[in-house]
Amino acid sequence: MDLIALYKDYLIVEKNYSEHTAISYINDIKGFESFLINEGFAKDLLGANRPRLARNYISYLDNQDLKKKTISRKLSSLKSFYNYLVFKDYIDINIFSDIKAPKVPKNLPHIIDDEAIKYLFDSIDTSTPLGYRNLLILDLLYSCGFRASELIGLEIKDIYLSSGQILVHGKGNKDRYIILHDTLIEEIKHYLSFVRVTLLSKGDNTNEKKLFINYKGGPLTVRGLRVILNQIIKDSGETYAIHPHMLRHAFATTMLNHGADLRVVQELLGHEHLKSTQIYTHVSKEQLKEKYIKMHPRNKHNDKNK
């Protein structure tokens, strides 16, 4: 009986995890299996029935100079796996259940302010098909907060221009609707009517369903998306690195800084838990000072204006 294969099927079929996520879980489990066998603690995963083995493994990982975030992820994978084994009655106890994950420092993502974003938009040459496509990609990432995989996965049928919405297929097969502002609607109309057909003509499949097309006429990949963003930065003359999640962060912070409710942003980002959204509530000291001085009733300036 191949427990690892069974668990992978469980993750994909029942938990709706992506193939990539499932493989990440499996690799973490196989790492523990190798530890058990190489150190002579057990002959297989089912033989790990002493909580001390779990503590030994965490110490072993720590001695490998792994980042706390990596160790925490591996621990989470193993807790889930052994919970599955207990649920299926393969074992009696989960030896990882009482092991606490190391505290992971919460580093805020790099912030791209409104001025820097405008500079990127202004630097794109929209007179070419690829340039106009790149403008639309940048605008969707910044205006809608897409994950890279969500943007790449968009199909023509997901676009509802009449209602100004896009159907997004998010993580864990969870769908949500994204609102389009008027500028985006006009950009998408132009892209679909003129730009996309030009790009498609460079390939063999004129019936391609994916929204975004690469320079060869095929569907754009996540790797291709990163190349495009790097090219935008290069063409703008800027020197910092950029990736899709930075633009997702810029979208969230821009919305919050302009008065959007945290739960609204949570829905737009497709976060299951509000805690995941709270990392985006970072605002600059200048903004905090400005809001404090403007809003607090004890401020003398506010008293004069009453």
JOGIKA-V68273 format. One record per residue. N is the residue number from 0. RES is the residue in one letter. SS is DSSP state (~ for helix, > for strand, _ for the rest). PHI is phi in whole degrees, -180 to 180 (NA if undefined). OMEGA is omega in whole degrees, 0 to 359 (none if undefined). Layout:
# JOGIKA-V68273
N,RES,SS,PHI,OMEGA
N,RES,SS,PHI,OMEGA
This chain:
# JOGIKA-V68273
0,M,_,NA,181
1,D,_,-93,184
2,L,~,-64,182
3,I,~,-65,178
4,A,~,-65,178
5,L,~,-63,181
6,Y,~,-69,178
7,K,~,-62,177
8,D,~,-61,179
9,Y,~,-62,181
10,L,~,-64,184
11,I,~,-79,186
12,V,~,-81,186
13,E,~,-92,182
14,K,_,-94,179
15,N,_,61,176
16,Y,_,-78,177
17,S,_,-73,177
18,E,~,-58,181
19,H,~,-62,180
20,T,~,-65,180
21,A,~,-61,180
22,I,~,-63,178
23,S,~,-61,177
24,Y,~,-61,184
25,I,~,-62,179
26,N,~,-62,178
27,D,~,-65,180
28,I,~,-68,180
29,K,~,-64,177
30,G,~,-64,177
31,F,~,-69,179
32,E,~,-61,179
33,S,~,-63,178
34,F,~,-59,181
35,L,~,-59,184
36,I,~,-72,183
37,N,~,-66,180
38,E,_,-88,178
39,G,_,74,181
40,F,_,-81,180
41,A,_,-162,182
42,K,_,-85,178
43,D,_,-160,183
44,L,~,-66,179
45,L,~,-70,181
46,G,~,-79,179
47,A,_,-83,185
48,N,_,-121,179
49,R,_,-118,180
50,P,~,-54,180
51,R,~,-61,179
52,L,~,-64,179
53,A,~,-65,179
54,R,~,-65,178
55,N,~,-62,182
56,Y,~,-69,178
57,I,~,-64,176
58,S,~,-64,179
59,Y,~,-61,179
60,L,~,-63,180
61,D,~,-64,179
62,N,~,-74,177
63,Q,_,-85,180
64,D,_,60,176
65,L,_,-77,177
66,K,_,-67,180
67,K,~,-60,179
68,K,~,-63,179
69,T,~,-67,179
70,I,~,-63,179
71,S,~,-61,179
72,R,~,-65,180
73,K,~,-63,178
74,L,~,-63,179
75,S,~,-61,179
76,S,~,-61,183
77,L,~,-72,175
78,K,~,-61,180
79,S,~,-65,181
80,F,~,-63,182
81,Y,~,-73,171
82,N,~,-64,177
83,Y,~,-62,180
84,L,~,-64,177
85,V,~,-66,180
86,F,~,-60,181
87,K,_,-87,179
88,D,_,63,175
89,Y,_,-82,178
90,I,_,-139,183
91,D,_,-97,183
92,I,_,-133,174
93,N,_,-99,185
94,I,_,-69,180
95,F,_,-97,189
96,S,_,-62,183
97,D,_,-101,180
98,I,_,-82,181
99,K,_,-88,180
100,A,_,-73,177
101,P,_,-64,181
102,K,_,-69,181
103,V,_,-101,178
104,P,_,-64,182
105,K,_,-90,180
106,N,_,-85,179
107,L,_,-72,178
108,P,_,-63,177
109,H,_,-61,183
110,I,_,-99,171
111,I,_,-107,184
112,D,_,-79,185
113,D,~,-59,182
114,E,~,-66,180
115,A,~,-65,178
116,I,~,-63,179
117,K,~,-60,180
118,Y,~,-63,178
119,L,~,-65,179
120,F,~,-61,183
121,D,~,-68,184
122,S,~,-84,184
123,I,_,-84,177
124,D,_,-85,184
125,T,_,-89,180
126,S,_,-79,178
127,T,_,-107,179
128,P,~,-57,181
129,L,~,-66,179
130,G,~,-64,180
131,Y,~,-67,176
132,R,~,-58,181
133,N,~,-64,176
134,L,~,-61,181
135,L,~,-64,178
136,I,~,-60,180
137,L,~,-61,182
138,D,~,-68,179
139,L,~,-66,179
140,L,~,-65,184
141,Y,~,-79,185
142,S,~,-89,185
143,C,~,-125,177
144,G,_,72,180
145,F,_,-65,161
146,R,_,-75,181
147,A,~,-58,182
148,S,~,-66,179
149,E,~,-68,181
150,L,~,-65,181
151,I,~,-66,182
152,G,~,-80,181
153,L,_,-61,175
154,E,>,-118,181
155,I,~,-55,183
156,K,~,-67,180
157,D,~,-82,184
158,I,>,-94,179
159,Y,>,-122,185
160,L,_,-68,182
161,S,_,-64,178
162,S,_,-103,178
163,G,_,67,182
164,Q,>,-139,172
165,I,>,-128,175
166,L,>,-86,183
167,V,>,-109,177
168,H,>,-97,187
169,G,_,-87,181
170,K,~,-64,179
171,G,~,66,180
172,N,~,58,179
173,K,_,-98,182
174,D,>,-87,174
175,R,>,-151,177
176,Y,>,-103,177
177,I,>,-105,180
178,I,>,-85,178
179,L,_,-106,174
180,H,_,-81,188
181,D,~,-60,180
182,T,~,-63,179
183,L,~,-63,179
184,I,~,-59,179
185,E,~,-66,179
186,E,~,-64,181
187,I,~,-66,178
188,K,~,-59,181
189,H,~,-66,180
190,Y,~,-62,181
191,L,~,-69,185
192,S,~,-79,188
193,F,~,-124,189
194,V,~,-77,186
195,R,~,-63,181
196,V,~,-64,178
197,T,~,-67,179
198,L,~,-68,179
199,L,~,-62,183
200,S,_,-66,180
201,K,_,-83,181
202,G,_,-113,183
203,D,_,-97,186
204,N,_,-106,180
205,T,_,-80,179
206,N,_,-103,180
207,E,_,-55,184
208,K,_,-89,183
209,K,>,-66,183
210,L,_,-68,187
211,F,_,-99,185
212,I,>,-116,179
213,N,_,-87,185
214,Y,_,-70,178
215,K,_,-94,180
216,G,_,93,178
217,G,_,-106,180
218,P,>,-67,179
219,L,_,-71,178
220,T,_,-108,177
221,V,~,-62,178
222,R,~,-60,178
223,G,~,-62,178
224,L,~,-62,179
225,R,~,-65,178
226,V,~,-62,180
227,I,~,-62,180
228,L,~,-64,177
229,N,~,-63,180
230,Q,~,-68,177
231,I,~,-61,179
232,I,~,-63,181
233,K,~,-61,181
234,D,~,-67,181
235,S,~,-78,182
236,G,_,88,177
237,E,_,-75,184
238,T,_,-117,182
239,Y,_,-80,177
240,A,_,-85,180
241,I,_,-138,176
242,H,_,-141,186
243,P,~,-54,184
244,H,~,-70,175
245,M,~,-64,178
246,L,~,-73,174
247,R,~,-64,177
248,H,~,-66,179
249,A,~,-62,177
250,F,~,-59,184
251,A,~,-65,182
252,T,~,-68,177
253,T,~,-62,179
254,M,~,-61,182
255,L,~,-68,181
256,N,~,-67,179
257,H,_,-102,169
258,G,_,102,180
259,A,_,-69,177
260,D,_,-71,183
261,L,~,-59,182
262,R,~,-73,174
263,V,~,-65,179
264,V,~,-63,177
265,Q,~,-57,180
266,E,~,-65,182
267,L,~,-66,180
268,L,~,-80,182
269,G,_,79,178
270,H,_,-80,178
271,E,_,-73,183
272,H,_,-118,181
273,L,~,-62,181
274,K,~,-58,180
275,S,~,-68,182
276,T,~,-84,188
277,Q,~,-66,178
278,I,~,-65,182
279,Y,~,-87,183
280,T,~,-85,177
281,H,_,-63,174
282,V,_,-130,183
283,S,_,-71,179
284,K,~,-62,179
285,E,~,-64,179
286,Q,~,-68,178
287,L,~,-62,181
288,K,~,-63,181
289,E,~,-62,181
290,K,~,-67,181
291,Y,~,-63,182
292,I,~,-64,183
293,K,~,-73,191
294,M,~,-97,188
295,H,_,-73,185
296,P,_,-67,181
297,R,_,-83,179
298,N,_,-68,184
299,K,~,-60,180
300,H,~,-60,179
301,N,~,-68,179
302,D,~,-65,181
303,K,~,-67,184
304,N,_,-84,182
305,K,_,-80,none
